[in-house]
Amino acid sequence: MYGADVAQLRDTAAELRRSAERLTSSRTTLSATLAASPWSGPDAERFRGEWQGALSRILQDAGARLAAAADALERNAADQEATSAVGGGAAAGAGTASGPYGGSADHPPAGASAQDVTRWWDSLTPAQQRELLAEHPDRLGTLDGIPAAVRDQANRAWLTHELDRLAAEEPPRTIPNTSGWGVPYGGTVSNPAWDAWHEQVATLQNVQHMLDADRSLSLLLLDTRSGPVEVALAVGDVDTADHVGVYTQGLFSNTANADGVRDAAASVTALNATARDLLLRDGRPGESSAMIMWMGYDAPQNVVDVLSDAQAKTGADRLASFADGIRATNPGTHLTGLGHSYGSLVTGLAASETTAFDSVAVFGSPGIDADGLAAVHVDDGQFYVLQNPGDPVAASGWFGTKPSDLPGAQVLSTAPSAGLSGATGPSGWLPVVGMVSPIGGLAMAGDYALGQHTDYLVEKSTSQNNLAAVVVGARDRMIR
């Protein structure tokens, strides 16, 4: 923007901002009109569904893009003024400049907090940001404190890069047998390197297919650096949403499980739709929500590891940092941590490490490694528990006091209620005979109802309604 007319830049930015405000106002008015309209019947239900599911979001996204363009023009204007003040010259390149928040233009200062990362990013010129996004998407995509929209761009670019790299690096499926075990000496055996390669390729292809199939999803995390691929998918605009929920799963959560990732993404998408519906019914059509499926830790994959809190503690560190990043980029949002089963332990521990969460809701929880809520950094009355009466994991208290028994915990219903089902799902049974049970000790002969532990997010259930109500702070819509 060297030589640009500063006044013209600011005038254009102001016009873009006015246009963004008009779109936002129109969206709010239309939402309120639809909510109050007596129009009924199949056509009305279909249109309301389309409005809540896509049309309203299109207007919201357009307004956000106009506002972002206005911000960029205003930064350019400020850059031009600063350049002129020191005697002219183009802005420094992305590899050499430094800003008032330390570090350099290609990385934030060492040990920077998420808030410092946000300030560092905002201190860069648009040209520096674009160059960094093009050259180092792997850094930006995993850096807490970078805006969600930028992380999405970076991770999509890195996803393409990694798929191309892996396609060119396929190891042989088999290797010579030099041990003499299993097959005659001199034969071949399966190559563990190929198995690991194939799992990573399958994971990345699954993520790509999901993004292609649902354009409303954004990719907030794609970490391929070591171990299982770590992923976070979001629905809604995390940078601007008034309410954001972060959902963490537990045992068997694994990005290599294509069905598991798709089901979890579908659950948060449905949960976000319920949250938006609650906002409309609560008379708050101008507020927005976003949900994140966070698979950013190495979850237990067997019933032995799930008895230890070791993986939860590592995951909690990462979840706390991720939450700090959301808080830094969207400081005014109401942020809720949602944790199921072992994921509730991760969420509870994370909430003891950060003040980013406004609310925490745990469901099917074996405990949060605590006998009280003093260490959980949410306000009184903002720690919620959902527990099916037949859920043996929630009844175990394996990691400290049962969350439903913690003083100050707000226990919400999972039972059937007006127009809503109970969170027990279809009849199903999970055999635990002869296995070490997450309840503790050796499982007794018999089975337990699988749905009692797994179906808290079933659509149109009391538990799903309650979790959405926690996310949007709709206390009057909570069923106790």
Buried (B, 14 or more C-beta within 10 A) or exposed (E): BEEBEBEEBBEBBEEBBEBBEEBBEEBBEBBBEBBEEEEEEEEEEEEBEEBBEEBBBEBBBBBBBBBBBBBBBBBBBBBBEEBEEEEEEEBBEBEEBBBEBBBBBBBBBEEBBBBBBBBBBBBBBBBBBEBBBEEBBBBBBBBBBBBBBBBBBBBBBBBEEBBEEBEEEEBEEEBEBEEEEEEEEEEEBEBEEBEEBBBBBBBBBBBBEBBEEBEBBBBBBBBBEEEBBBBBBBBBBBBBBBBBBBBBBBBBBBBBBBEBBBEBBBBBBBBBBBBBBBBBEBEBBBBBBBBBBBBBBBBBBEBEBBBEBEBBBBBBBBBBBBBBBBBBBBEEBBBBBBBBBBBBBBBBBBBBBBEBBBBBBBBBBBBBBBBEBEBBBBEEEBBBBBBBEBBBBBBBBBBBBBBBBBEEBBBBBBBEBEEBBBBBBEEEEBEBEEEBBBBEEEBEEEEBBBBBBBBBBBBEBBBBBBBBBBBBBBEEBBBE
